Amino acid sequence: APGSEELPLEASPRECRTMVSALLGDLPALAAELLARVGVHSVGDVHLYVEALLVALIVFLLLQKSFRKKNGRPRLTDREMAQLVAEWEPEPLVSAEDAERDALLPHEPVLSEFEGVRCVADGVPCVNFAAYNFLGLGGSAALLEASKATVDKYGVGSCGPRGFYGTIDVHLHLEEHPTPCGHV
């Protein structure tokens, strides 16, 4: 049969390429000869055999259990269970090393009172700079009305530099009268 020559133990790359191309070139003829010996004479027959094999495989997989439960350990008697419970000594959830390490970490303040912009942290009165309203301006009715009017007129966005969204009257006013803002 073509391609059934024995391969030499040592072959050059050129010889290997020649042998592989000879085997691949004869592959369709070998496949047709094999199918003819089995009794398959057309591609439609092969198609039917492959589909039947796949259907049988699917049925086989559907009928299998999804897993097998392994009972490798013997069940304990009530006496053995009671003995194990009596012998059990719990280990501490936090080891001594962890407690020593935690003592070296910075202390987190504890807030005991919190009202407006003021708070009491670890017994010391403080200004809460973590709040959005740490200056206490959020309670002013005049500032709330001015904020509402500004949002109604200009809208809100991520930023508002001149030239990015366009020039509006606030930009021009700031450029004409910088002294009240910057004391320049």
PyMOL commands that set and color helices and strands:
alter all, ss='L'
color gray80, all
select helices_A, chain A and resi 13-38+43-63+78-87+96-104+137-139+141-154+169-176+179-182
alter helices_A, ss='H'
color red, helices_A
select strands_A, chain A and resi 111-115+118-121+124-127
alter strands_A, ss='S'
color yellow, strands_A
deselect
rebuild
show_as cartoon
